[in-house]
Amino acid sequence: MPLCDVQWVLGPVHLSTTQLYLTPAPTEVIAEVLAHHQRRLAAAQAPPQPLDKEPGGGYRPESLATLFSKHPS
């Protein structure tokens, strides 16, 4: 959550007051790092996903034409 959102919810006058909430507990950091590595390991071991066979990757052709058509400057 952005610090400015925390400030808005808690209502302190100075942003520096909410910076107290930025310091995580060591156990939180360790748990997040371990979870990150588990996700990376699982992703590396997962079978590759098939590529989308639909032209345009499933986007509406008219949207792609608008985005990628050449417009005069």
PDB file of N, CA, C and O in Angstrom:
ATOM      1  N   MET A   1       0.852  -1.164   0.000  1.00  0.00           N
ATOM      2  CA  MET A   1       0.000   0.000   0.000  1.00  0.00           C
ATOM      3  C   MET A   1       0.901   1.231   0.000  1.00  0.00           C
ATOM      4  O   MET A   1       1.852   1.296   0.780  1.00  0.00           O
ATOM      5  N   PRO A   2       0.625   2.189  -0.845  1.00  0.00           N
ATOM      6  CA  PRO A   2       1.448   3.404  -0.849  1.00  0.00           C
ATOM      7  C   PRO A   2       1.384   4.135   0.490  1.00  0.00           C
ATOM      8  O   PRO A   2       0.354   4.142   1.164  1.00  0.00           O
ATOM      9  N   LEU A   3       2.488   4.739   0.853  1.00  0.00           N
ATOM     10  CA  LEU A   3       2.578   5.444   2.126  1.00  0.00           C
ATOM     11  C   LEU A   3       1.549   6.565   2.223  1.00  0.00           C
ATOM     12  O   LEU A   3       1.010   6.826   3.298  1.00  0.00           O
ATOM     13  N   CYS A   4       1.275   7.234   1.090  1.00  0.00           N
ATOM     14  CA  CYS A   4       0.285   8.322   1.143  1.00  0.00           C
ATOM     15  C   CYS A   4      -1.109   7.785   1.467  1.00  0.00           C
ATOM     16  O   CYS A   4      -1.908   8.492   2.080  1.00  0.00           O
ATOM     17  N   ASP A   5      -1.420   6.532   1.061  1.00  0.00           N
ATOM     18  CA  ASP A   5      -2.700   5.929   1.429  1.00  0.00           C
ATOM     19  C   ASP A   5      -2.770   5.663   2.929  1.00  0.00           C
ATOM     20  O   ASP A   5      -3.799   5.889   3.566  1.00  0.00           O
ATOM     21  N   VAL A   6      -1.661   5.180   3.480  1.00  0.00           N
ATOM     22  CA  VAL A   6      -1.611   4.949   4.931  1.00  0.00           C
ATOM     23  C   VAL A   6      -1.803   6.268   5.661  1.00  0.00           C
ATOM     24  O   VAL A   6      -2.523   6.336   6.658  1.00  0.00           O
ATOM     25  N   GLN A   7      -1.153   7.322   5.159  1.00  0.00           N
ATOM     26  CA  GLN A   7      -1.288   8.635   5.772  1.00  0.00           C
ATOM     27  C   GLN A   7      -2.745   9.088   5.748  1.00  0.00           C
ATOM     28  O   GLN A   7      -3.251   9.621   6.735  1.00  0.00           O
ATOM     29  N   TRP A   8      -3.408   8.874   4.627  1.00  0.00           N
ATOM     30  CA  TRP A   8      -4.799   9.312   4.492  1.00  0.00           C
ATOM     31  C   TRP A   8      -5.700   8.553   5.466  1.00  0.00           C
ATOM     32  O   TRP A   8      -6.571   9.148   6.100  1.00  0.00           O
ATOM     33  N   VAL A   9      -5.489   7.226   5.585  1.00  0.00           N
ATOM     34  CA  VAL A   9      -6.317   6.416   6.485  1.00  0.00           C
ATOM     35  C   VAL A   9      -6.073   6.785   7.940  1.00  0.00           C
ATOM     36  O   VAL A   9      -7.018   6.939   8.714  1.00  0.00           O
ATOM     37  N   LEU A  10      -4.797   6.928   8.313  1.00  0.00           N
ATOM     38  CA  LEU A  10      -4.471   7.198   9.715  1.00  0.00           C
ATOM     39  C   LEU A  10      -4.628   8.661  10.093  1.00  0.00           C
ATOM     40  O   LEU A  10      -4.857   8.987  11.258  1.00  0.00           O
ATOM     41  N   GLY A  11      -4.505   9.544   9.105  1.00  0.00           N
ATOM     42  CA  GLY A  11      -4.721  10.962   9.333  1.00  0.00           C
ATOM     43  C   GLY A  11      -3.616  11.742  10.015  1.00  0.00           C
ATOM     44  O   GLY A  11      -3.905  12.830  10.514  1.00  0.00           O
ATOM     45  N   PRO A  12      -2.357  11.275  10.080  1.00  0.00           N
ATOM     46  CA  PRO A  12      -1.334  12.116  10.704  1.00  0.00           C
ATOM     47  C   PRO A  12      -1.021  13.332   9.839  1.00  0.00           C
ATOM     48  O   PRO A  12      -1.212  13.306   8.623  1.00  0.00           O
ATOM     49  N   VAL A  13      -0.548  14.378  10.464  1.00  0.00           N
ATOM     50  CA  VAL A  13      -0.259  15.626   9.769  1.00  0.00           C
ATOM     51  C   VAL A  13       0.972  15.495   8.886  1.00  0.00           C
ATOM     52  O   VAL A  13       0.983  16.017   7.770  1.00  0.00           O
ATOM     53  N   HIS A  14       2.006  14.813   9.357  1.00  0.00           N
ATOM     54  CA  HIS A  14       3.262  14.717   8.627  1.00  0.00           C
ATOM     55  C   HIS A  14       3.468  13.316   8.065  1.00  0.00           C
ATOM     56  O   HIS A  14       3.200  12.318   8.735  1.00  0.00           O
ATOM     57  N   LEU A  15       3.949  13.256   6.824  1.00  0.00           N
ATOM     58  CA  LEU A  15       4.220  11.971   6.194  1.00  0.00           C
ATOM     59  C   LEU A  15       5.283  11.199   6.974  1.00  0.00           C
ATOM     60  O   LEU A  15       5.258   9.968   7.002  1.00  0.00           O
ATOM     61  N   SER A  16       6.209  11.906   7.602  1.00  0.00           N
ATOM     62  CA  SER A  16       7.266  11.238   8.370  1.00  0.00           C
ATOM     63  C   SER A  16       6.690  10.419   9.528  1.00  0.00           C
ATOM     64  O   SER A  16       7.308   9.447   9.961  1.00  0.00           O
ATOM     65  N   THR A  17       5.527  10.797  10.026  1.00  0.00           N
ATOM     66  CA  THR A  17       4.888  10.046  11.109  1.00  0.00           C
ATOM     67  C   THR A  17       4.502   8.655  10.629  1.00  0.00           C
ATOM     68  O   THR A  17       4.626   7.682  11.373  1.00  0.00           O
ATOM     69  N   THR A  18       4.030   8.556   9.376  1.00  0.00           N
ATOM     70  CA  THR A  18       3.599   7.257   8.866  1.00  0.00           C
ATOM     71  C   THR A  18       4.774   6.371   8.464  1.00  0.00           C
ATOM     72  O   THR A  18       4.590   5.173   8.247  1.00  0.00           O
ATOM     73  N   GLN A  19       5.968   6.931   8.362  1.00  0.00           N
ATOM     74  CA  GLN A  19       7.137   6.134   7.999  1.00  0.00           C
ATOM     75  C   GLN A  19       7.457   5.079   9.054  1.00  0.00           C
ATOM     76  O   GLN A  19       8.198   4.134   8.786  1.00  0.00           O
ATOM     77  N   LEU A  20       6.905   5.239  10.236  1.00  0.00           N
ATOM     78  CA  LEU A  20       7.085   4.222  11.280  1.00  0.00           C
ATOM     79  C   LEU A  20       6.523   2.885  10.834  1.00  0.00           C
ATOM     80  O   LEU A  20       6.976   1.834  11.288  1.00  0.00           O
ATOM     81  N   TYR A  21       5.535   2.920   9.945  1.00  0.00           N
ATOM     82  CA  TYR A  21       4.876   1.699   9.492  1.00  0.00           C
ATOM     83  C   TYR A  21       5.619   1.026   8.338  1.00  0.00           C
ATOM     84  O   TYR A  21       5.181  -0.019   7.857  1.00  0.00           O
ATOM     85  N   LEU A  22       6.719   1.595   7.891  1.00  0.00           N
ATOM     86  CA  LEU A  22       7.462   1.042   6.761  1.00  0.00           C
ATOM     87  C   LEU A  22       8.457  -0.036   7.156  1.00  0.00           C
ATOM     88  O   LEU A  22       8.941  -0.768   6.292  1.00  0.00           O
ATOM     89  N   THR A  23       8.769  -0.149   8.421  1.00  0.00           N
ATOM     90  CA  THR A  23       9.773  -1.109   8.865  1.00  0.00           C
ATOM     91  C   THR A  23       9.106  -2.449   9.162  1.00  0.00           C
ATOM     92  O   THR A  23       8.395  -2.585  10.157  1.00  0.00           O
ATOM     93  N   PRO A  24       9.341  -3.458   8.281  1.00  0.00           N
ATOM     94  CA  PRO A  24       8.714  -4.759   8.528  1.00  0.00           C
ATOM     95  C   PRO A  24       9.462  -5.536   9.607  1.00  0.00           C
ATOM     96  O   PRO A  24      10.636  -5.285   9.876  1.00  0.00           O
ATOM     97  N   ALA A  25       8.770  -6.464  10.205  1.00  0.00           N
ATOM     98  CA  ALA A  25       9.411  -7.358  11.171  1.00  0.00           C
ATOM     99  C   ALA A  25      10.320  -8.320  10.408  1.00  0.00           C
ATOM    100  O   ALA A  25       9.990  -8.717   9.290  1.00  0.00           O
ATOM    101  N   PRO A  26      11.455  -8.700  10.990  1.00  0.00           N
ATOM    102  CA  PRO A  26      12.361  -9.635  10.307  1.00  0.00           C
ATOM    103  C   PRO A  26      11.666 -10.920   9.857  1.00  0.00           C
ATOM    104  O   PRO A  26      11.978 -11.444   8.788  1.00  0.00           O
ATOM    105  N   THR A  27      10.742 -11.428  10.648  1.00  0.00           N
ATOM    106  CA  THR A  27      10.038 -12.654  10.261  1.00  0.00           C
ATOM    107  C   THR A  27       9.183 -12.429   9.017  1.00  0.00           C
ATOM    108  O   THR A  27       9.027 -13.347   8.211  1.00  0.00           O
ATOM    109  N   GLU A  28       8.623 -11.223   8.840  1.00  0.00           N
ATOM    110  CA  GLU A  28       7.835 -10.915   7.638  1.00  0.00           C
ATOM    111  C   GLU A  28       8.735 -10.901   6.400  1.00  0.00           C
ATOM    112  O   GLU A  28       8.364 -11.422   5.348  1.00  0.00           O
ATOM    113  N   VAL A  29       9.905 -10.308   6.535  1.00  0.00           N
ATOM    114  CA  VAL A  29      10.839 -10.239   5.406  1.00  0.00           C
ATOM    115  C   VAL A  29      11.279 -11.647   5.006  1.00  0.00           C
ATOM    116  O   VAL A  29      11.303 -11.975   3.820  1.00  0.00           O
ATOM    117  N   ILE A  30      11.621 -12.465   5.973  1.00  0.00           N
ATOM    118  CA  ILE A  30      12.064 -13.832   5.694  1.00  0.00           C
ATOM    119  C   ILE A  30      10.942 -14.621   5.021  1.00  0.00           C
ATOM    120  O   ILE A  30      11.181 -15.327   4.041  1.00  0.00           O
ATOM    121  N   ALA A  31       9.733 -14.507   5.536  1.00  0.00           N
ATOM    122  CA  ALA A  31       8.594 -15.229   4.953  1.00  0.00           C
ATOM    123  C   ALA A  31       8.340 -14.784   3.515  1.00  0.00           C
ATOM    124  O   ALA A  31       8.064 -15.621   2.655  1.00  0.00           O
ATOM    125  N   GLU A  32       8.428 -13.490   3.241  1.00  0.00           N
ATOM    126  CA  GLU A  32       8.199 -12.985   1.887  1.00  0.00           C
ATOM    127  C   GLU A  32       9.293 -13.432   0.919  1.00  0.00           C
ATOM    128  O   GLU A  32       9.002 -13.772  -0.228  1.00  0.00           O
ATOM    129  N   VAL A  33      10.542 -13.436   1.369  1.00  0.00           N
ATOM    130  CA  VAL A  33      11.644 -13.877   0.511  1.00  0.00           C
ATOM    131  C   VAL A  33      11.509 -15.372   0.205  1.00  0.00           C
ATOM    132  O   VAL A  33      11.703 -15.792  -0.936  1.00  0.00           O
ATOM    133  N   LEU A  34      11.181 -16.166   1.210  1.00  0.00           N
ATOM    134  CA  LEU A  34      10.990 -17.601   0.984  1.00  0.00           C
ATOM    135  C   LEU A  34       9.825 -17.858   0.028  1.00  0.00           C
ATOM    136  O   LEU A  34       9.918 -18.717  -0.849  1.00  0.00           O
ATOM    137  N   ALA A  35       8.735 -17.119   0.195  1.00  0.00           N
ATOM    138  CA  ALA A  35       7.579 -17.271  -0.694  1.00  0.00           C
ATOM    139  C   ALA A  35       7.952 -16.873  -2.125  1.00  0.00           C
ATOM    140  O   ALA A  35       7.530 -17.521  -3.083  1.00  0.00           O
ATOM    141  N   HIS A  36       8.736 -15.818  -2.262  1.00  0.00           N
ATOM    142  CA  HIS A  36       9.188 -15.382  -3.583  1.00  0.00           C
ATOM    143  C   HIS A  36       9.982 -16.496  -4.268  1.00  0.00           C
ATOM    144  O   HIS A  36       9.743 -16.806  -5.435  1.00  0.00           O
ATOM    145  N   HIS A  37      10.917 -17.089  -3.543  1.00  0.00           N
ATOM    146  CA  HIS A  37      11.738 -18.149  -4.116  1.00  0.00           C
ATOM    147  C   HIS A  37      10.911 -19.388  -4.445  1.00  0.00           C
ATOM    148  O   HIS A  37      11.184 -20.066  -5.436  1.00  0.00           O
ATOM    149  N   GLN A  38       9.912 -19.691  -3.634  1.00  0.00           N
ATOM    150  CA  GLN A  38       9.030 -20.822  -3.930  1.00  0.00           C
ATOM    151  C   GLN A  38       8.247 -20.576  -5.210  1.00  0.00           C
ATOM    152  O   GLN A  38       8.084 -21.488  -6.020  1.00  0.00           O
ATOM    153  N   ARG A  39       7.755 -19.341  -5.406  1.00  0.00           N
ATOM    154  CA  ARG A  39       7.016 -19.013  -6.633  1.00  0.00           C
ATOM    155  C   ARG A  39       7.924 -19.132  -7.848  1.00  0.00           C
ATOM    156  O   ARG A  39       7.512 -19.660  -8.881  1.00  0.00           O
ATOM    157  N   ARG A  40       9.153 -18.647  -7.733  1.00  0.00           N
ATOM    158  CA  ARG A  40      10.104 -18.729  -8.856  1.00  0.00           C
ATOM    159  C   ARG A  40      10.428 -20.183  -9.183  1.00  0.00           C
ATOM    160  O   ARG A  40      10.497 -20.558 -10.354  1.00  0.00           O
ATOM    161  N   LEU A  41      10.625 -20.995  -8.160  1.00  0.00           N
ATOM    162  CA  LEU A  41      10.930 -22.406  -8.368  1.00  0.00           C
ATOM    163  C   LEU A  41       9.747 -23.110  -9.031  1.00  0.00           C
ATOM    164  O   LEU A  41       9.931 -23.883  -9.971  1.00  0.00           O
ATOM    165  N   ALA A  42       8.550 -22.845  -8.549  1.00  0.00           N
ATOM    166  CA  ALA A  42       7.351 -23.460  -9.126  1.00  0.00           C
ATOM    167  C   ALA A  42       7.174 -23.036 -10.584  1.00  0.00           C
ATOM    168  O   ALA A  42       6.810 -23.856 -11.427  1.00  0.00           O
ATOM    169  N   ALA A  43       7.426 -21.770 -10.884  1.00  0.00           N
ATOM    170  CA  ALA A  43       7.294 -21.284 -12.257  1.00  0.00           C
ATOM    171  C   ALA A  43       8.330 -21.937 -13.161  1.00  0.00           C
ATOM    172  O   ALA A  43       8.030 -22.256 -14.312  1.00  0.00           O
ATOM    173  N   ALA A  44       9.533 -22.140 -12.662  1.00  0.00           N
ATOM    174  CA  ALA A  44      10.590 -22.747 -13.460  1.00  0.00           C
ATOM    175  C   ALA A  44      10.299 -24.224 -13.733  1.00  0.00           C
ATOM    176  O   ALA A  44      10.711 -24.753 -14.765  1.00  0.00           O
ATOM    177  N   GLN A  45       9.599 -24.888 -12.825  1.00  0.00           N
ATOM    178  CA  GLN A  45       9.314 -26.312 -12.971  1.00  0.00           C
ATOM    179  C   GLN A  45       8.001 -26.576 -13.701  1.00  0.00           C
ATOM    180  O   GLN A  45       7.731 -27.709 -14.101  1.00  0.00           O
ATOM    181  N   ALA A  46       7.185 -25.543 -13.877  1.00  0.00           N
ATOM    182  CA  ALA A  46       5.883 -25.712 -14.525  1.00  0.00           C
ATOM    183  C   ALA A  46       6.084 -25.962 -16.015  1.00  0.00           C
ATOM    184  O   ALA A  46       7.013 -25.424 -16.618  1.00  0.00           O
ATOM    185  N   PRO A  47       5.213 -26.781 -16.610  1.00  0.00           N
ATOM    186  CA  PRO A  47       5.332 -26.993 -18.054  1.00  0.00           C
ATOM    187  C   PRO A  47       5.035 -25.686 -18.789  1.00  0.00           C
ATOM    188  O   PRO A  47       4.238 -24.875 -18.318  1.00  0.00           O
ATOM    189  N   PRO A  48       5.672 -25.482 -19.939  1.00  0.00           N
ATOM    190  CA  PRO A  48       5.436 -24.237 -20.674  1.00  0.00           C
ATOM    191  C   PRO A  48       3.986 -24.137 -21.119  1.00  0.00           C
ATOM    192  O   PRO A  48       3.361 -25.133 -21.482  1.00  0.00           O
ATOM    193  N   GLN A  49       3.471 -22.935 -21.085  1.00  0.00           N
ATOM    194  CA  GLN A  49       2.096 -22.687 -21.497  1.00  0.00           C
ATOM    195  C   GLN A  49       2.042 -22.579 -23.015  1.00  0.00           C
ATOM    196  O   GLN A  49       2.937 -21.990 -23.622  1.00  0.00           O
ATOM    197  N   PRO A  50       1.002 -23.139 -23.641  1.00  0.00           N
ATOM    198  CA  PRO A  50       0.895 -23.014 -25.089  1.00  0.00           C
ATOM    199  C   PRO A  50       0.670 -21.558 -25.487  1.00  0.00           C
ATOM    200  O   PRO A  50       0.013 -20.795 -24.778  1.00  0.00           O
ATOM    201  N   LEU A  51       1.227 -21.199 -26.629  1.00  0.00           N
ATOM    202  CA  LEU A  51       1.031 -19.838 -27.132  1.00  0.00           C
ATOM    203  C   LEU A  51      -0.389 -19.686 -27.638  1.00  0.00           C
ATOM    204  O   LEU A  51      -1.001 -20.647 -28.104  1.00  0.00           O
ATOM    205  N   ASP A  52      -0.896 -18.497 -27.546  1.00  0.00           N
ATOM    206  CA  ASP A  52      -2.238 -18.194 -28.028  1.00  0.00           C
ATOM    207  C   ASP A  52      -2.257 -18.304 -29.545  1.00  0.00           C
ATOM    208  O   ASP A  52      -1.492 -17.617 -30.223  1.00  0.00           O
ATOM    209  N   LYS A  53      -3.112 -19.151 -30.084  1.00  0.00           N
ATOM    210  CA  LYS A  53      -3.174 -19.378 -31.526  1.00  0.00           C
ATOM    211  C   LYS A  53      -4.055 -18.344 -32.228  1.00  0.00           C
ATOM    212  O   LYS A  53      -4.022 -18.228 -33.453  1.00  0.00           O
ATOM    213  N   GLU A  54      -4.828 -17.608 -31.467  1.00  0.00           N
ATOM    214  CA  GLU A  54      -5.734 -16.627 -32.072  1.00  0.00           C
ATOM    215  C   GLU A  54      -4.953 -15.411 -32.544  1.00  0.00           C
ATOM    216  O   GLU A  54      -4.165 -14.861 -31.774  1.00  0.00           O
ATOM    217  N   PRO A  55      -5.148 -14.967 -33.805  1.00  0.00           N
ATOM    218  CA  PRO A  55      -4.439 -13.774 -34.284  1.00  0.00           C
ATOM    219  C   PRO A  55      -4.755 -12.574 -33.407  1.00  0.00           C
ATOM    220  O   PRO A  55      -5.905 -12.358 -33.023  1.00  0.00           O
ATOM    221  N   GLY A  56      -3.741 -11.807 -33.097  1.00  0.00           N
ATOM    222  CA  GLY A  56      -3.951 -10.623 -32.270  1.00  0.00           C
ATOM    223  C   GLY A  56      -3.989 -10.933 -30.791  1.00  0.00           C
ATOM    224  O   GLY A  56      -4.252 -10.042 -29.984  1.00  0.00           O
ATOM    225  N   GLY A  57      -3.733 -12.175 -30.417  1.00  0.00           N
ATOM    226  CA  GLY A  57      -3.689 -12.532 -29.008  1.00  0.00           C
ATOM    227  C   GLY A  57      -5.010 -12.387 -28.281  1.00  0.00           C
ATOM    228  O   GLY A  57      -5.031 -12.252 -27.057  1.00  0.00           O
ATOM    229  N   GLY A  58      -6.111 -12.411 -29.014  1.00  0.00           N
ATOM    230  CA  GLY A  58      -7.416 -12.301 -28.379  1.00  0.00           C
ATOM    231  C   GLY A  58      -7.927 -10.875 -28.262  1.00  0.00           C
ATOM    232  O   GLY A  58      -9.026 -10.647 -27.756  1.00  0.00           O
ATOM    233  N   TYR A  59      -7.119  -9.892 -28.737  1.00  0.00           N
ATOM    234  CA  TYR A  59      -7.569  -8.501 -28.715  1.00  0.00           C
ATOM    235  C   TYR A  59      -8.511  -8.254 -29.882  1.00  0.00           C
ATOM    236  O   TYR A  59      -8.445  -8.943 -30.900  1.00  0.00           O
ATOM    237  N   ARG A  60      -9.367  -7.292 -29.736  1.00  0.00           N
ATOM    238  CA  ARG A  60     -10.307  -6.949 -30.800  1.00  0.00           C
ATOM    239  C   ARG A  60      -9.535  -6.362 -31.981  1.00  0.00           C
ATOM    240  O   ARG A  60      -8.735  -5.446 -31.797  1.00  0.00           O
ATOM    241  N   PRO A  61      -9.764  -6.876 -33.189  1.00  0.00           N
ATOM    242  CA  PRO A  61      -9.031  -6.390 -34.366  1.00  0.00           C
ATOM    243  C   PRO A  61      -9.149  -4.881 -34.568  1.00  0.00           C
ATOM    244  O   PRO A  61      -8.181  -4.238 -34.974  1.00  0.00           O
ATOM    245  N   GLU A  62     -10.308  -4.313 -34.295  1.00  0.00           N
ATOM    246  CA  GLU A  62     -10.474  -2.865 -34.486  1.00  0.00           C
ATOM    247  C   GLU A  62      -9.626  -2.061 -33.494  1.00  0.00           C
ATOM    248  O   GLU A  62      -9.160  -0.966 -33.808  1.00  0.00           O
ATOM    249  N   SER A  63      -9.433  -2.617 -32.296  1.00  0.00           N
ATOM    250  CA  SER A  63      -8.568  -1.944 -31.316  1.00  0.00           C
ATOM    251  C   SER A  63      -7.115  -1.986 -31.778  1.00  0.00           C
ATOM    252  O   SER A  63      -6.395  -0.993 -31.668  1.00  0.00           O
ATOM    253  N   LEU A  64      -6.684  -3.136 -32.294  1.00  0.00           N
ATOM    254  CA  LEU A  64      -5.317  -3.265 -32.780  1.00  0.00           C
ATOM    255  C   LEU A  64      -5.091  -2.351 -33.986  1.00  0.00           C
ATOM    256  O   LEU A  64      -4.031  -1.737 -34.110  1.00  0.00           O
ATOM    257  N   ALA A  65      -6.081  -2.261 -34.871  1.00  0.00           N
ATOM    258  CA  ALA A  65      -5.947  -1.403 -36.044  1.00  0.00           C
ATOM    259  C   ALA A  65      -5.798   0.046 -35.621  1.00  0.00           C
ATOM    260  O   ALA A  65      -5.004   0.782 -36.207  1.00  0.00           O
ATOM    261  N   THR A  66      -6.543   0.466 -34.620  1.00  0.00           N
ATOM    262  CA  THR A  66      -6.448   1.840 -34.135  1.00  0.00           C
ATOM    263  C   THR A  66      -5.093   2.110 -33.510  1.00  0.00           C
ATOM    264  O   THR A  66      -4.489   3.155 -33.749  1.00  0.00           O
ATOM    265  N   LEU A  67      -4.617   1.173 -32.711  1.00  0.00           N
ATOM    266  CA  LEU A  67      -3.343   1.366 -32.019  1.00  0.00           C
ATOM    267  C   LEU A  67      -2.148   1.347 -32.968  1.00  0.00           C
ATOM    268  O   LEU A  67      -1.203   2.114 -32.787  1.00  0.00           O
ATOM    269  N   PHE A  68      -2.182   0.482 -33.970  1.00  0.00           N
ATOM    270  CA  PHE A  68      -0.995   0.272 -34.784  1.00  0.00           C
ATOM    271  C   PHE A  68      -1.091   0.818 -36.207  1.00  0.00           C
ATOM    272  O   PHE A  68      -0.184   0.597 -37.009  1.00  0.00           O
ATOM    273  N   SER A  69      -2.162   1.520 -36.531  1.00  0.00           N
ATOM    274  CA  SER A  69      -2.244   2.108 -37.857  1.00  0.00           C
ATOM    275  C   SER A  69      -1.341   3.346 -37.904  1.00  0.00           C
ATOM    276  O   SER A  69      -1.117   4.014 -36.895  1.00  0.00           O
ATOM    277  N   LYS A  70      -0.839   3.624 -39.089  1.00  0.00           N
ATOM    278  CA  LYS A  70       0.044   4.788 -39.261  1.00  0.00           C
ATOM    279  C   LYS A  70      -0.809   6.017 -39.455  1.00  0.00           C
ATOM    280  O   LYS A  70      -1.646   6.086 -40.355  1.00  0.00           O
ATOM    281  N   HIS A  71      -0.576   6.990 -38.589  1.00  0.00           N
ATOM    282  CA  HIS A  71      -1.305   8.261 -38.673  1.00  0.00           C
ATOM    283  C   HIS A  71      -0.338   9.338 -39.136  1.00  0.00           C
ATOM    284  O   HIS A  71       0.811   9.367 -38.696  1.00  0.00           O
ATOM    285  N   PRO A  72      -0.795  10.238 -40.031  1.00  0.00           N
ATOM    286  CA  PRO A  72       0.091  11.350 -40.418  1.00  0.00           C
ATOM    287  C   PRO A  72       0.378  12.251 -39.227  1.00  0.00           C
ATOM    288  O   PRO A  72      -0.489  12.484 -38.385  1.00  0.00           O
ATOM    289  N   SER A  73       1.597  12.750 -39.169  1.00  0.00           N
ATOM    290  CA  SER A  73       2.006  13.616 -38.047  1.00  0.00           C
ATOM    291  C   SER A  73       1.463  14.997 -38.200  1.00  0.00           C
ATOM    292  O   SER A  73       1.707  15.854 -37.351  1.00  0.00           O
TER     293      SER A  73
END
